[in-house]
Amino acid sequence: MHLLNQQELTSSSTDLETPSGDVAKEQKPAQDLTATALAYHGEPRPGKLEISITKPCATQQQLSLAYSPGVAAPVGAIVSDPEAVYRYTAKGNLVAVVTDGSAVLGLGNTGPLASKPVMEGKAVLFKSFAGLDAIDIEVEAESPEAFVDTVARIAPTFGAINLEDIAAPHCFKIEQALIERLDIPVLHDDQHGTAITIAAALQNALELQGKVLPEVRIACVGAGAAGIATLRLLTALGAPKENILLIDRQGVIREEERLLHPYCRPFASSTMKRTLAEAVKEADVFIGVAAPDLLTVEMLKSMAPRPIVFALSNPDPEIDPTLAHRVRSDLILATGRTDYPNQVNNVLVFPFLFRAALDVRASCINDPMKIAAVQALAELAKEPVPEQVLEAYSESHLGFGPAYILPKPLDPRLREFVTAAVAQAAVKSGVARINHL
């Protein structure tokens, strides 16, 4: 789960999945965790990935089929019909995990080289959760345009592009440019994986609290990739912009008050409120994708009856969950951590979003597909929880309610449930090239 720092209130992406495990219920000292993590990544061989072959290559005949002269046959088939590449190569199951390293975890701009362990981790999750092969690609680019050009030039190799850990506002420009330039799915998961998971959790929390999205007042702190993408999706689902206040380090983002990048501008408000405390007062929903300890007890007390708080800074949320529940007994709370109920985690979304897109050979991942993922996640949380999930989390019971508004990441039904819904949306919205639903 990506850690957020104060700088990221305005400038970075935020991702909520955990490439190599998240906070344990009993945390190890930082020194022990560092040593364990370094050993995990370095032994018995460096890194977390390897390439394996899928066809036999043990005889002269097999060698001649794998390479020359046999390989000429699929080459000719692809020349005659470019779509044949999906039949004769691994392209249709291959995702590129691409970054410039400008917004890595909570570490900020580490550069592309130091981002490689995280990108390898993302590839591990693609394989583990959705059976997708993924290759990490770290790009040294002097500008967003150079990054876009690099990715576009290597795109023929892949069935889809997962953009990762790219700082805002460049991440918005890069994603849009690649969507326009390529005919394969391109998705910045820090934006949309986060937004989909938050939207699903919020839909269920609102139902439990007896509220509806078009009527609630929302305060969102964090004007980076995750915050803006979340508000975009929530407005697509019916939240009025006039009911939303977006807050960054300088306070409430207001119209014509300061220079704003174009991605913030749609959520600039005409309100007279200026501070986070003023924005939170009487709000129904607080969404934090920012930094620890921003939401005070006094702010929480000032929220509307039956409030919903998503404190997603990790490992230290915007408010301590134990304290928050002590202050407000009518609260529904979600965090980014595994050791509290209601973990908002991108791994609930991105493997299955890409799995569906590749299964139906979608040309993009569009809004209907994202909304289908929201609805599927929300609905799955209402289904009876299998025994194997209870065992995996050492729980005697889990069921839809204030402490269970999202499925657990290790729920094996996610792959079928979410993938099927997204694939169906791709077909219905006309972006699927094949239909085998």
N, C-alpha and C positions, 0 to 999 in steps of 0.2 A: 504494500500500500504506500502510495507516494506521500512523502512527508512535505509539509508546506511551511514556508517561513514568511516572515513579514514582507519581504520583497515581493513575494508571489501574490500579494493582494491585488496587484495590478498587472504584473508582467509575465506570469508564467502559466503553463498548462498544469493541470492537476490530474493525476491518475490514481485510481483507487484500488487497483489490483496489486497483488503481492507476488512478485516473480519467484521468490524462494521461501515462502512462509511468512507469516505475520506474527504479531505480538502473541506470545504464549500466555496461558492463564497465570503461570508463575514465571515472571520474566527473569532471565539470567542477567547478571551484571554485564554492563556494556563491554568490559574487557573480555569476559568469557564468550560473549556472543560474537565479538570480532574475531577471536581466535577460531571459534567453531565455523564461522562463515568462511574465513579464509581457507581453512582446511577443506571445507565442503567444495569450494570452487577450484581448489588447486590439486586435490588428491582423489584417486590415484593417478588421474591424468587431468591436465588443465581444461577448464571450461565445462559447459553443461551440454554440449551438442556434439554429434558426430554424423557423418553421412554413411548410410548403408545402401547396398544395391538391392534391387527388387527382382532381378532376373538372374538365372544361373550363368556363370561365365567360367566353367571349369574345363571345357573341351575346346578343341580347335573350331568345331562347328559353332558352338555358342559364342566364341570370341568373334567369329566372322559375322554373326548376327548382331552382336552388341555394337560392333564398330564396322570397319570396312571389310567387305563390300556391302554387307546386309543393311547397314544404316541408310544407304542410298534410297531404299524403298520408302521408308516414312518421310524422308526429305522430299522426295518427288510427290508423295501424296499431299504434303503440306503446301508445296508450291502450287499444286493444282487446286487445293481447297484449304485456305488458311485455318478454317475451323477444325481441320483434322489434327491440328496440334494438340487439341484436347484429348484425342483418342490415342495418340502415339507418344505423348510425352507427359511429364509430371506437372505441366503448367496448371492444370485444372485443380490441383490440390496444393498449390504452392503459394505462400504468402510472403511478401517482403515486409520485414519490420524495419522501418527506416527512420533515422533520427539525425539531427545535427548536434545533439548533446547540449542544447541551450537551456533545457529546463528539466534536469534529471532528478527524479525523486524529490527530496527536500534539499538537495545539494546545489541546486541552481545550475549555472552554466559551467559544467565540467568539461565541455568539449566532447567531440565525438569518440575519441579513444577510450576515455574513462567511462563512457556510457555503455560500452560493449557488454559488461556483465548483466546489465538490466535488459538490454535487447535480447541477449541469449535467454534470459529468464522468460521474456514474453514469448519467445519461440517455444520454450518448454511447455508453457500453458496452452498454446495453440494445439500442440500435439497431444498433451495429456487430456484435455477436456473435449476436443473436437476432432481429433485424428488428422489435423491439418499439418502439413509440413511447412515450416517457416524458416527463413534465413534472415539473420540480422545484418543490416547494412548501415554502417556509420559513415556519414558524409561530411567531408570538410568543404564547406561552401562559404564564400565571402559575402553572399547576399541571398535573399529569398529567391530571386530569379535564377541564380546559379544552382541552388538546391533543386528547384523545380525542373530545370533543364537536365540535371544529372539523373533524377528519378525517372523522368519521362523517357530518357534514352535507354535505360535498363529495363523499362516496364515490360517489353515483350517476353522477358523470362518468366514473368509471374502471372498468376491468376487474379491477384488482388494486392493492394498496397495498404499496409497499416502504418500510418504516420504516428510517431511516438515522441514524447518528451521534447516538443518544439515550443519555444516560448511564444506567448501572445505579445503583440498582435500578429507577428509574422505567421503563426500557425494558421490563422484564418485565410490569409492571402495565399499561402502555399497550398492548402487543401483545395480551395476553390479553383486555383489555376490548374492543378492536376486533374480535378474532376472534369474540367472543361476540355482538357487536352487528351485524356485517356478514355478508352472504352471498356475499362475494367473497374471494379469497385475500388474506391479510394476513401479511406476513413481515418480521421484523426481521433483515436480512441480516447485520448485525454478529454476531448470535448464530448463526443457522443456516447461513449460507453458510460461515462459518468452521468450524463444527462438522462439517459434511458433508465439507469438504475435508480436515480433520485426520483424521477417521475413515477416509476412503478411504486416505489415506497410511499411517495406522497399520496398517490391515489388511494392506496389502502389505508394509510393513516387518516386521511380525510374522511373516508367512509366510517372508520371506527369512532372518530370524533364528532360525527354528525354534521360535517361541513362539506361544501362543494367548491371545486376549483374556481368557477367564475365569480365567487363571492368573497373569497378569502384575501386577506392582505398579507403580502409576502415581503420580507426583508432578506436580501441576499448579500452577504459580505464576501467579497472576492470577485473582482472584475477581470479575471483572466479567462483562459480557455474554458475551464469547467463551468464557471459562473455564467458566462455569456451563453454558452451552448445550452445550459440547463434552462435559462430563462427563455431562450428561443423555443425550445421544445415545449415548455409549459404554456407559452402563449399559443402555440399551435394546437395544444390540447384544450384551450379555452380560458386560460388565465388572462384577464384584461391587463394591458400594460399600465393602465392608470392605477392598478392595485399593487404595483411592484415598485420597490425601492432598491436600487443597486448601490452598494457602498464599497468604496476602496479606502486606501490609507488616508486620503484627504477628506473623507466623509461621504455624504450622500452625493451621488452623481446627478447634477442638476443641469437643466438646459442653459446653454449659452453662458455658463459660468467660467469655464476653462476650456482649454484645447483638449478635445477628446478624439481618440481614434474612431474611425467610422463604425467599428463593431460595437463600441459602447453606446454610441449616440442614440440608437433606438430605445434604450432604456434610461435615458436621461429624463428626469422628472421635473415638473413645474412646482413641486412641493416647496414649502418654506422650511421643511425639516433639513437639518444640516449634519447632525451627528448620528452615530450608530445608536446611541441611547434614544434619540428622538425617533429614529426609523423603526426601532423595535417596539416602542410603546404602542400597545393595542394591536400589534401585528398578530395574525393567526399562525404564521409560519416563519421560522428562522432557518435559513440555509447558509451554513458556513463552509466555504471552501477556501479557507484563508490561513489562519494562524491560531496558535493556542491562546486560551484564556481571554478571548475578546468579549464573550457574552458574560456579563456580571450577574450576580444574584439579583441586584436591583433591576437590571434590564429584564431578566426572566420574569420577575414578579410583575412587571409592567405589561406583559403580553396579555392578549385576550384570553378569555376562558377556553379551556381545553386546547392548549397550544401544542404545536408540533415543532420540534427542534431537531434539525439535522446538523450535528456538530462534527464535521468530517475531516478536520485537520488531524493528521496522524503522525506520530503516536499520541500526541497530546491534543485533545479536542478543544473546541472553542469554549467549552465549559465542562467541568468534571461531571460525568454522568451521575455518580452517586450523590453529589451535591445538588444537581439539578432535580433529581427525583425527590430529594428531601424538601426542596423548596416548593415544588409544584407536584402535588399528587395526581393532578389531572393531565399530566404531560405524556406525550408519546415522543420518545427520543431515539434517534439513530446516530451511530458513529461509523468510523471507518475501521474499527478494531474488531478482532475476533473474540476478545474476552468480554464483550458486552453484547446484549441482544441487538438485533436489527443492524447487522453489518452491511453497509453500502459498499459493494465490491464489484469492480468492473468485470471480474471473471464470470459473473452471472450473465454477461451480455456478449462481449466481443467474440469469444470462440464460436458461438452459435450464430451470431450475425454474419460472420464471414463464412461459416459452414453452409448456411442457407444460400448466401449469395453465390458461392461457387457451385453448389449442387444444382441450381437452376441457371447457372452461367449468366448471372445478372450483369448488366452493363454498368450499374452503379448501386449504391445503397441510398435509397431515397427516403423521404419522410414517411410514406406509408409503411415501409419496412421497419423503421425505427418505432413508430407508434404500435405496430404489431408486436414488437419485442416488449414494449411497455405493458401492453395488455396481457401478454402471455406470462410475464413475470408476476404481475399482480394476481392473475388467476391461479397460477401454480401455488402461490402462498396460501390459498384457501383450500387446497386439496389435502387430504389426510397424508401425514408424513410417514414414509416407509420406515420400517424397523431399522434397516441398515443405516439410515441417516441419523436416527436417534443414537445408535451405537457409535457412529463416527464422531458424534459431538458429546458423547457421554450424557445424554439427556433421557429422562424417563418419559417425557411428553413434550411435544411441540405442536402448536395449533394456532390458527389465525387469531390474532389478538394484538394488544399493545406491545407485547414483547416478541411478536413474530409477524412482521409485515412484509418480509421478503423470504424467498426460499434460501436454504443454506447452499453455499458454493459447492459442496460435495454431494448435492442431491443429483443422482444419476438421471432423473427425469428431465433435467434442464435441456439436455442435448436434443431429445425428441420434441419436447414441448415447445421450446423457443424456436428451434430450427424450423419446425413445421409451420409455425405461425408466420415467421418471416418469409419463408419460401413462398407460401401462399400469397402473401402481400406483394411480393415481387412479381408473381405471375399476374395477379389481378391488376396491378398498376402498369403492366406492359413493359417492364424492364428486363424480364427473364427471356433468355434465348431458347431455353428448352423447358418443357413442362412434363415432369414425370411424377407429379403429385398423385 
